[in-house]
Amino acid sequence: MGNPKTNKYLKACILRDRLEIFDKKTGDIISIDGPPNHIPQFIVVGSPGNQSPIVQSDQPLAYMDALLGDDLVFGLYSGNTDQEIMKLGRG
């Protein structure tokens, strides 16, 4: 998602608690880790040259959504696993 007024773009990660802000004018990338700075456990599958990480469903999800305003970044952080979300009937 981006903000055409500020020429900045935001990437919110769902499997890793990281927000990345790209400033198109300067080429700078600002990374924001957390709140808990959790790196999920994963396994690597596939053959060499075609490998992918697989994150298990018992790992907590991070940012479900985010908004890049003119001066502020808003992140909707979950911290719940897929299993917990399904149990609550929200999945």
C-alpha positions in Angstrom: 0.0 0.0 0.0 1.2 3.5 -0.6 0.6 7.1 0.0 0.9 9.1 -3.2 1.1 12.4 -1.3 4.3 11.4 0.6 5.6 9.0 -2.1 6.1 6.3 0.6 5.0 2.7 0.5 4.3 0.3 3.4 4.7 -3.5 3.6 3.1 -5.2 6.6 4.2 -8.8 7.2 1.7 -11.4 8.4 4.1 -14.2 9.3 6.9 -12.0 10.7 6.2 -9.0 13.0 7.8 -6.4 10.7 6.7 -3.3 9.0 8.8 -1.8 6.1 8.5 1.7 4.8 10.0 2.5 1.4 10.6 6.2 0.6 10.6 6.3 -3.2 12.2 9.7 -3.4 15.3 8.8 -1.4 15.4 5.0 -1.9 15.5 4.5 1.9 13.8 1.6 3.6 12.9 1.8 7.3 12.2 -1.5 9.0 10.2 -1.7 12.3 10.4 -5.0 14.1 8.1 -6.0 16.9 6.3 -5.6 19.2 7.7 -9.0 20.4 10.2 -9.3 17.5 9.3 -13.0 16.9 10.9 -15.0 14.1 8.5 -17.9 13.4 9.7 -21.5 13.3 9.6 -22.9 9.8 10.8 -25.7 7.6 12.3 -25.4 4.1 10.7 -27.6 1.4 11.4 -28.0 -2.3 14.4 -28.8 -4.4 17.5 -26.6 -4.7 16.7 -23.5 -6.6 13.0 -23.9 -5.9 12.8 -23.8 -2.1 10.2 -22.2 0.1 9.7 -21.7 3.8 6.6 -23.3 5.4 5.4 -21.8 8.7 3.4 -24.1 10.9 -0.2 -23.0 11.9 0.8 -22.9 15.6 3.0 -19.8 15.0 1.5 -16.4 15.9 0.4 -14.2 13.1 1.7 -10.6 13.0 0.2 -7.7 11.1 -3.2 -8.4 9.7 -3.5 -4.9 8.2 -1.7 -1.5 8.2 -2.3 2.0 7.1 0.3 4.6 6.0 -0.9 8.1 6.8 0.9 11.4 6.1 2.8 11.4 9.4 1.9 8.1 11.1 1.8 4.4 10.5 -1.0 2.3 12.0 -0.5 -1.5 12.3 -3.2 -4.0 13.2 -1.2 -6.6 15.1 -2.7 -10.0 15.9 -0.3 -12.1 17.9 -2.8 -15.0 17.7 -2.2 -18.3 15.9 -4.5 -19.6 13.1 -5.8 -22.2 15.6 -6.7 -19.5 18.1 -8.4 -17.3 15.4 -10.5 -20.3 14.2 -11.5 -21.2 17.7 -12.8 -17.7 18.2 -14.8 -18.1 14.9 -12.9 -15.2 13.2 -11.1 -17.1 10.5 
